[in-house]
Amino acid sequence: MPVDENGRSERNLSLPRILTFAMANLPIAAISIAVFVYLPPYFAGHLGVGMGLVGAAWGFVRMIDIPIDVLLAVTMDRTRTPIGRYRVWMIASAPILMLSLYALFMAPHGFGAPYLIGWLLVMYLGNSILYLSLSAWGATLATLYHQRSRLFGGITGVGVIGALSVLMIPILGQSFGRTNAQSVQAMGWFIIAIVPLSIGVTSLVTRERITLNHRPETFPLKDYWQVLTKPELVRLFLAQMALTLGPGWMSAMYLFFFTDAWRFTVQQASILLAVYILAGLPGAVVAPLLARRIGKHRALMVTTTCFSIGLFSIFILPKGDVLLAAPIMLWEGAMAAGFGLLVNAMLADVGDEVRLIQGRERISLLYAVNALATKIAAAFSILLTFPLLERLGFNPAEGAVNTPAAIHNLTVAFMAGPIVFVMLGGACVIGWRLDARRQGEIRGALDALDAPLESAKAG
């Protein structure tokens, strides 16, 4: 049986158990592709919604959605039901997601801002509930330093399968004579179908252990402020913002850049995106292995640097060549896969330290802050890029012919953001102190505090 740096046994999390738990990430990953990459161009190009309205709606929703995660997190950490703390929330997210996804992917022609903003809010509410319950539950399921890298690596790997599955719909759609619009609608139906199936597997099969509190139930604002201003959490917040904004910037422009600037068809661009996503599988394996050797924070700095270096190679590749572009997409996808899983694993370590200091579970709040960073960055990725392209003279309409200057502006805009933001994300964890040994000491102290409470509960 393997042990960590502090001699504590690493057990109880077999690969089948990890993958079963990670099933709930299937719809989260599928939504990230369908909603961010395909839905905005579908609204702007097929339904004739203005790019300014699409960008403003997405940005507005993400901004007013910000306090919801914090309120959800505080409520989640204080929840105790016969079926668990986080399980009940995960189950509740299913109908919310299914209804809102239907409204968005089957949106009628001529809808206005209230329709788009309203249903985006509902969809993001369901997605937040699912993400927070999965992340917080995972942090309590894996309690050791390297276990957490493996667990969140498994969640990332299952997410790759979900994203790749939904991406195959437009790739195969053209082969069966389906239009791009029909493929986008089919994506919506696919996600609606997997929401109850994946959530059902995770919530029915995985056992949930409710962590014990060492202090009576109160609502001290000082404690929450102490958590929110904790230096380690602030650093991970900034890192998550940068590491979301970089790839998110690329996602918002992806179809435009690959079809108009790099001269691929929509089907070829989707194939290359599939390569990028598929690379997340080896990336989900490599990142935890690298973290075991050099620590999570150093592994994050390595993956961000390698991602940025690889992106420069786009400038030297010939346009329209799928075979030459595929290795670059493979490299970028493998490196990007490590961003989220390493940050999530590091957040779980911070959660242990917070619980030791305050005597109460605050892990949902930490993941809510992480989600907050993701939402702010995701909002700006569309809020900034779509109006920017409009100002730079790029026309996204189906069949539009853009000038060479507009194509050049598109290329510069596509490349500039990701390299800068991803490198900033890696720089945020320089000098990180919560390494494997320190986390092991914290877990040992928590186990000592939990032991008498567990005995009293059992008695």
C-alpha positions as CSV (number, residue, x, y, z in Angstrom):
1,M,0.0,0.0,0.0
2,P,1.5,3.4,-1.0
3,V,2.2,6.0,1.6
4,D,2.5,9.8,1.4
5,E,5.5,11.9,2.5
6,N,4.2,11.8,6.1
7,G,3.9,8.0,6.2
8,R,0.1,8.0,6.0
9,S,-1.5,5.3,3.9
10,E,-3.1,6.3,0.6
11,R,-6.1,4.0,0.2
12,N,-9.8,3.6,-0.5
13,L,-9.8,5.5,-3.9
14,S,-9.6,2.9,-6.6
15,L,-9.8,4.0,-10.2
16,P,-13.3,2.5,-10.7
17,R,-14.5,4.5,-7.6
18,I,-13.0,7.7,-8.9
19,L,-14.5,7.3,-12.4
20,T,-17.9,6.4,-11.0
21,F,-17.9,9.5,-8.9
22,A,-16.6,11.6,-11.8
23,M,-19.6,10.8,-14.0
24,A,-21.4,13.9,-12.8
25,N,-18.8,15.9,-14.7
26,L,-20.0,14.7,-18.1
27,P,-22.7,17.3,-18.5
28,I,-20.5,20.1,-17.0
29,A,-17.9,19.5,-19.7
30,A,-20.4,19.1,-22.5
31,I,-22.0,22.4,-21.5
32,S,-18.6,24.1,-21.5
33,I,-18.1,23.2,-25.2
34,A,-21.7,23.5,-26.5
35,V,-22.6,26.7,-24.7
36,F,-19.3,28.6,-25.0
37,V,-18.0,27.5,-28.4
38,Y,-21.1,26.7,-30.5
39,L,-24.1,28.5,-29.0
40,P,-22.9,32.2,-29.3
41,P,-22.0,31.8,-33.0
42,Y,-25.3,29.9,-33.5
43,F,-27.2,32.8,-32.1
44,A,-25.2,35.4,-34.0
45,G,-24.9,33.6,-37.3
46,H,-28.1,31.5,-37.6
47,L,-30.7,33.2,-35.5
48,G,-29.5,36.7,-36.5
49,V,-28.9,38.0,-32.9
50,G,-26.4,40.9,-32.9
51,M,-22.9,40.1,-31.7
52,G,-23.0,43.1,-29.3
53,L,-26.2,41.7,-27.7
54,V,-24.8,38.2,-27.4
55,G,-21.6,39.4,-25.8
56,A,-23.4,41.8,-23.5
57,A,-26.0,39.2,-22.4
58,W,-23.3,36.7,-21.5
59,G,-21.2,39.2,-19.7
60,F,-24.3,40.6,-17.8
61,V,-25.4,37.2,-16.7
62,R,-22.0,36.1,-15.5
63,M,-21.7,39.3,-13.5
64,I,-25.2,39.2,-11.8
65,D,-24.7,35.5,-11.3
66,I,-21.6,36.1,-9.1
67,P,-23.1,36.3,-5.6
68,I,-25.3,33.2,-6.2
69,D,-22.3,30.9,-5.9
70,V,-21.3,32.3,-2.5
71,L,-24.8,32.0,-1.2
72,L,-25.1,28.4,-2.5
73,A,-21.7,27.5,-0.9
74,V,-22.6,28.9,2.5
75,T,-25.9,27.0,2.4
76,M,-24.3,23.8,1.1
77,D,-21.7,23.7,3.9
78,R,-24.4,24.0,6.5
79,T,-26.7,21.4,4.9
80,R,-27.3,18.1,6.7
81,T,-29.8,15.6,5.3
82,P,-30.3,11.9,5.7
83,I,-28.8,11.4,2.2
84,G,-25.8,13.6,2.7
85,R,-24.6,17.2,2.5
86,Y,-23.8,17.6,-1.2
87,R,-25.7,14.7,-2.7
88,V,-29.1,16.4,-2.3
89,W,-27.8,19.5,-4.1
90,M,-26.4,17.5,-7.0
91,I,-29.8,15.8,-7.5
92,A,-31.6,19.1,-7.4
93,S,-29.4,20.5,-10.2
94,A,-30.8,18.0,-12.8
95,P,-34.2,19.5,-13.5
96,I,-32.9,23.0,-13.5
97,L,-30.3,22.2,-16.1
98,M,-32.6,20.2,-18.3
99,L,-35.3,22.9,-18.5
100,S,-32.9,25.7,-19.2
101,L,-30.9,23.8,-21.8
102,Y,-34.1,23.1,-23.8
103,A,-35.0,26.8,-23.7
104,L,-31.6,27.9,-25.0
105,F,-30.8,25.3,-27.6
106,M,-34.4,25.3,-29.0
107,A,-34.6,29.1,-28.8
108,P,-37.1,30.6,-31.3
109,H,-36.1,33.1,-34.0
110,G,-36.5,36.7,-33.0
111,F,-36.0,36.3,-29.2
112,G,-34.9,39.3,-27.3
113,A,-32.5,40.1,-24.5
114,P,-34.9,39.2,-21.6
115,Y,-35.3,35.7,-23.0
116,L,-31.6,35.1,-23.4
117,I,-30.6,36.7,-20.1
118,G,-33.3,34.9,-18.2
119,W,-32.6,31.4,-19.5
120,L,-28.8,31.9,-19.2
121,L,-29.3,32.7,-15.6
122,V,-31.3,29.6,-14.9
123,M,-28.8,27.4,-16.8
124,Y,-25.8,28.9,-14.9
125,L,-27.7,28.4,-11.6
126,G,-28.1,24.6,-12.3
127,N,-24.5,24.4,-13.6
128,S,-23.2,26.1,-10.4
129,I,-25.1,23.8,-8.1
130,L,-23.7,20.7,-10.0
131,Y,-20.2,22.1,-10.1
132,L,-20.0,23.1,-6.4
133,S,-21.6,19.9,-5.1
134,L,-19.2,17.8,-7.2
135,S,-16.1,19.7,-6.2
136,A,-16.9,20.0,-2.5
137,W,-17.9,16.3,-2.3
138,G,-14.7,15.3,-4.1
139,A,-12.6,17.3,-1.7
140,T,-14.1,15.4,1.3
141,L,-13.9,12.1,-0.6
142,A,-10.2,12.4,-1.2
143,T,-8.3,13.5,2.0
144,L,-4.6,13.0,1.1
145,Y,-2.4,15.2,-1.0
146,H,-1.8,12.9,-4.0
147,Q,-5.2,11.3,-3.8
148,R,-6.7,14.7,-4.7
149,S,-4.6,15.0,-7.8
150,R,-5.8,11.5,-8.9
151,L,-9.4,12.3,-8.1
152,F,-9.5,15.6,-9.9
153,G,-7.5,14.0,-12.7
154,G,-10.3,11.4,-13.0
155,I,-12.9,14.1,-13.0
156,T,-11.0,15.9,-15.8
157,G,-10.7,12.6,-17.8
158,V,-14.4,11.9,-17.6
159,G,-15.0,15.5,-18.6
160,V,-12.9,15.0,-21.7
161,I,-15.2,12.1,-22.6
162,G,-18.3,14.4,-22.1
163,A,-16.8,17.2,-24.1
164,L,-15.6,14.9,-26.9
165,S,-19.0,13.2,-27.1
166,V,-20.9,16.4,-27.7
167,L,-18.2,17.6,-30.1
168,M,-18.7,14.5,-32.3
169,I,-22.2,15.7,-33.1
170,P,-21.2,18.5,-35.5
171,I,-18.3,16.4,-36.8
172,L,-20.6,13.6,-37.8
173,G,-23.5,15.8,-38.5
174,Q,-22.1,17.1,-41.9
175,S,-21.5,13.5,-42.9
176,F,-25.2,12.8,-42.5
177,G,-26.2,16.0,-44.3
178,R,-27.2,18.0,-41.2
179,T,-26.8,21.7,-41.1
180,N,-24.7,23.5,-38.5
181,A,-27.8,24.7,-36.9
182,Q,-29.3,21.2,-36.7
183,S,-26.1,20.0,-35.1
184,V,-26.2,22.7,-32.4
185,Q,-29.8,21.7,-31.6
186,A,-28.7,18.0,-31.4
187,M,-26.0,19.0,-28.9
188,G,-28.7,20.4,-26.7
189,W,-30.8,17.2,-26.8
190,F,-27.7,15.1,-26.1
191,I,-26.8,17.1,-22.9
192,I,-30.4,17.1,-21.7
193,A,-30.3,13.3,-22.0
194,I,-27.0,12.7,-20.1
195,V,-27.8,15.1,-17.2
196,P,-30.1,12.7,-15.3
197,L,-28.1,9.6,-16.3
198,S,-24.7,10.9,-15.1
199,I,-26.0,12.6,-12.0
200,G,-27.9,9.4,-11.1
201,V,-24.8,7.2,-11.3
202,T,-22.7,9.5,-9.1
203,S,-25.4,10.2,-6.5
204,L,-26.6,6.6,-6.2
205,V,-23.3,4.8,-6.2
206,T,-20.9,7.0,-4.3
207,R,-21.1,7.1,-0.5
208,E,-20.9,10.5,1.2
209,R,-19.2,11.1,4.5
210,I,-20.2,14.3,6.2
211,T,-17.2,15.9,7.8
212,L,-17.6,16.7,11.5
213,N,-17.4,20.2,12.9
214,H,-15.2,21.0,15.9
215,R,-17.1,24.1,16.7
216,P,-20.9,24.9,17.3
217,E,-23.0,26.1,14.4
218,T,-22.9,29.9,14.1
219,F,-22.9,32.5,11.3
220,P,-19.8,34.6,12.0
221,L,-19.1,37.1,9.3
222,K,-15.5,37.4,10.6
223,D,-14.8,33.8,9.8
224,Y,-16.1,34.1,6.3
225,W,-14.0,37.3,5.7
226,Q,-11.0,35.4,7.1
227,V,-11.6,32.7,4.5
228,L,-12.2,35.1,1.6
229,T,-9.0,37.1,2.3
230,K,-6.8,34.1,3.0
231,P,-3.6,34.7,0.9
232,E,-3.6,31.2,-0.6
233,L,-7.2,31.5,-1.7
234,V,-6.6,35.0,-3.2
235,R,-3.6,33.6,-5.2
236,L,-5.7,30.6,-6.5
237,F,-8.5,33.0,-7.3
238,L,-6.2,35.1,-9.5
239,A,-4.7,32.0,-11.0
240,Q,-8.1,30.6,-11.9
241,M,-9.2,33.9,-13.5
242,A,-6.1,34.0,-15.7
243,L,-6.2,30.3,-16.6
244,T,-9.9,30.6,-17.5
245,L,-9.6,33.8,-19.4
246,G,-6.7,32.5,-21.6
247,P,-8.4,29.4,-23.0
248,G,-11.8,31.1,-22.8
249,W,-10.6,33.9,-25.0
250,M,-9.5,31.3,-27.5
251,S,-12.9,29.4,-27.3
252,A,-14.9,32.6,-28.0
253,M,-13.0,33.2,-31.2
254,Y,-12.2,29.5,-32.1
255,L,-14.6,28.9,-34.9
256,F,-14.0,32.4,-36.4
257,F,-10.3,32.0,-36.3
258,F,-10.1,28.4,-37.7
259,T,-12.6,28.9,-40.5
260,D,-11.8,32.5,-41.6
261,A,-8.1,32.9,-40.7
262,W,-6.8,29.4,-40.8
263,R,-9.0,28.3,-43.7
264,F,-10.5,25.2,-42.2
265,T,-14.1,24.0,-42.7
266,V,-16.4,23.9,-39.7
267,Q,-16.1,20.1,-39.8
268,Q,-12.2,20.3,-39.8
269,A,-12.2,22.9,-37.1
270,S,-14.4,20.6,-35.0
271,I,-12.1,17.7,-35.6
272,L,-9.1,19.7,-34.4
273,L,-11.1,20.8,-31.4
274,A,-11.8,17.2,-30.7
275,V,-8.1,16.5,-30.8
276,Y,-7.5,19.3,-28.3
277,I,-10.2,17.9,-26.0
278,L,-9.1,14.3,-26.5
279,A,-5.6,15.3,-25.4
280,G,-7.1,16.0,-22.0
281,L,-7.1,12.3,-21.3
282,P,-3.3,11.9,-21.3
283,G,-3.1,15.4,-19.8
284,A,-5.3,14.2,-16.9
285,V,-2.8,11.4,-16.3
286,V,0.4,13.4,-16.8
287,A,-0.5,16.3,-14.5
288,P,-1.0,14.2,-11.4
289,L,2.1,12.2,-12.1
290,L,4.1,15.4,-12.5
291,A,2.5,16.8,-9.3
292,R,3.6,13.6,-7.4
293,R,7.2,14.3,-8.5
294,I,7.5,18.0,-8.1
295,G,4.4,19.2,-6.3
296,K,1.1,20.6,-7.5
297,H,2.2,24.2,-7.8
298,R,5.3,23.5,-9.7
299,A,3.4,21.2,-12.0
300,L,1.0,24.0,-12.7
301,M,3.9,26.4,-13.6
302,V,5.3,23.7,-16.0
303,T,2.0,23.2,-17.8
304,T,1.2,26.9,-18.2
305,T,4.7,27.6,-19.6
306,C,4.5,24.6,-22.0
307,F,1.0,25.7,-23.2
308,S,2.2,29.2,-24.0
309,I,5.3,28.0,-25.9
310,G,3.3,25.6,-27.9
311,L,0.8,28.3,-29.0
312,F,3.6,30.3,-30.7
313,S,3.9,27.4,-33.2
314,I,0.6,28.4,-34.8
315,F,2.4,31.2,-36.6
316,I,4.7,28.9,-38.5
317,L,2.2,26.3,-39.6
318,P,0.6,26.4,-43.1
319,K,-3.1,27.2,-43.3
320,G,-5.7,24.5,-43.8
321,D,-3.5,21.5,-43.1
322,V,-5.2,19.3,-40.6
323,L,-2.4,16.8,-40.2
324,L,0.2,19.5,-39.2
325,A,-2.3,21.3,-37.0
326,A,-3.3,18.2,-35.1
327,P,0.0,17.7,-33.1
328,I,-0.2,21.4,-31.9
329,M,-3.8,20.9,-30.7
330,L,-2.8,17.7,-29.0
331,W,0.1,19.4,-27.1
332,E,-2.1,22.4,-26.2
333,G,-4.9,20.2,-25.0
334,A,-2.7,18.0,-22.8
335,M,-1.1,21.1,-21.1
336,A,-4.5,22.8,-20.6
337,A,-5.9,19.7,-19.0
338,G,-3.7,20.2,-16.0
339,F,-4.9,23.8,-15.2
340,G,-8.2,23.1,-13.6
341,L,-7.4,19.8,-11.9
342,L,-4.3,21.1,-10.2
343,V,-6.1,24.3,-9.0
344,N,-9.0,22.2,-7.7
345,A,-6.6,19.8,-5.9
346,M,-4.8,22.8,-4.3
347,L,-8.1,24.3,-3.2
348,A,-8.9,21.1,-1.3
349,D,-5.6,21.4,0.6
350,V,-6.5,25.0,1.5
351,G,-9.9,23.7,2.7
352,D,-8.2,21.4,5.1
353,E,-6.2,24.3,6.6
354,V,-9.3,26.4,6.9
355,R,-11.2,23.6,8.7
356,L,-8.3,23.1,11.1
357,I,-8.2,26.9,11.9
358,Q,-11.9,27.5,12.1
359,G,-13.2,24.1,13.2
360,R,-15.9,24.1,10.5
361,E,-16.3,22.9,6.9
362,R,-15.9,25.7,4.4
363,I,-14.9,23.8,1.4
364,S,-18.0,24.7,-0.7
365,L,-17.1,28.4,-0.1
366,L,-13.6,27.9,-1.5
367,Y,-15.0,26.3,-4.6
368,A,-17.5,29.0,-4.9
369,V,-14.7,31.5,-4.9
370,N,-13.0,29.4,-7.6
371,A,-16.2,29.4,-9.6
372,L,-16.5,33.1,-9.1
373,A,-13.1,33.6,-10.7
374,T,-14.2,31.3,-13.6
375,K,-17.4,33.2,-14.1
376,I,-15.7,36.6,-14.2
377,A,-13.1,35.4,-16.6
378,A,-15.7,33.6,-18.8
379,A,-17.8,36.7,-18.9
380,F,-14.9,38.8,-20.0
381,S,-13.9,36.3,-22.6
382,I,-17.1,36.9,-24.5
383,L,-17.8,40.4,-23.3
384,L,-14.4,41.5,-24.5
385,T,-13.8,39.4,-27.6
386,F,-17.1,39.8,-29.5
387,P,-17.4,43.6,-29.3
388,L,-13.6,43.7,-30.0
389,L,-14.0,41.8,-33.2
390,E,-16.9,44.0,-34.2
391,R,-14.7,47.1,-33.7
392,L,-11.9,45.5,-35.6
393,G,-14.1,45.1,-38.6
394,F,-14.7,41.3,-38.5
395,N,-18.1,40.1,-39.8
396,P,-19.3,36.8,-38.3
397,A,-22.4,36.3,-40.6
398,E,-22.7,33.1,-42.5
399,G,-21.3,33.6,-46.0
400,A,-19.7,37.0,-45.2
401,V,-16.3,37.8,-46.9
402,N,-13.9,39.6,-44.5
403,T,-11.1,41.9,-45.6
404,P,-7.4,40.9,-45.2
405,A,-7.1,43.5,-42.5
406,A,-10.1,42.1,-40.6
407,I,-8.5,38.6,-40.8
408,H,-5.2,39.9,-39.6
409,N,-6.9,41.6,-36.6
410,L,-8.7,38.4,-35.8
411,T,-5.4,36.5,-35.8
412,V,-3.7,39.0,-33.5
413,A,-6.6,39.1,-31.2
414,F,-6.9,35.3,-31.1
415,M,-3.2,34.9,-30.1
416,A,-2.5,37.8,-27.8
417,G,-4.8,37.0,-24.9
418,P,-4.1,33.4,-24.1
419,I,-0.3,33.6,-24.0
420,V,-0.3,36.5,-21.6
421,F,-3.1,35.3,-19.3
422,V,-1.9,31.7,-19.1
423,M,1.6,32.7,-18.1
424,L,0.2,35.1,-15.4
425,G,-1.9,32.1,-14.1
426,G,1.3,30.0,-13.6
427,A,3.1,32.9,-12.0
428,C,0.4,33.3,-9.3
429,V,1.6,30.1,-7.5
430,I,5.3,30.9,-7.3
431,G,6.5,30.2,-3.8
432,W,3.4,28.1,-2.8
433,R,3.8,26.7,0.8
434,L,1.1,24.1,1.1
435,D,3.1,21.2,-0.2
436,A,2.7,17.5,0.4
437,R,4.4,17.5,3.8
438,R,2.5,20.5,5.2
439,Q,-0.8,19.1,4.0
440,G,0.0,15.8,5.6
441,E,0.6,17.5,8.9
442,I,-2.7,19.3,8.6
443,R,-4.6,16.1,7.9
444,G,-2.9,14.4,10.8
445,A,-4.2,17.2,13.1
446,L,-7.7,17.0,11.7
447,D,-7.7,13.2,12.1
448,A,-6.8,13.7,15.8
449,L,-9.6,16.1,16.3
450,D,-12.1,13.9,14.4
451,A,-11.3,10.7,16.2
452,P,-13.1,11.4,19.5
453,L,-16.1,13.0,17.7
454,E,-16.4,9.9,15.4
455,S,-16.2,7.7,18.5
456,A,-19.0,9.6,20.3
457,K,-21.1,9.5,17.1
458,A,-20.7,5.8,16.8
459,G,-21.5,5.3,20.5
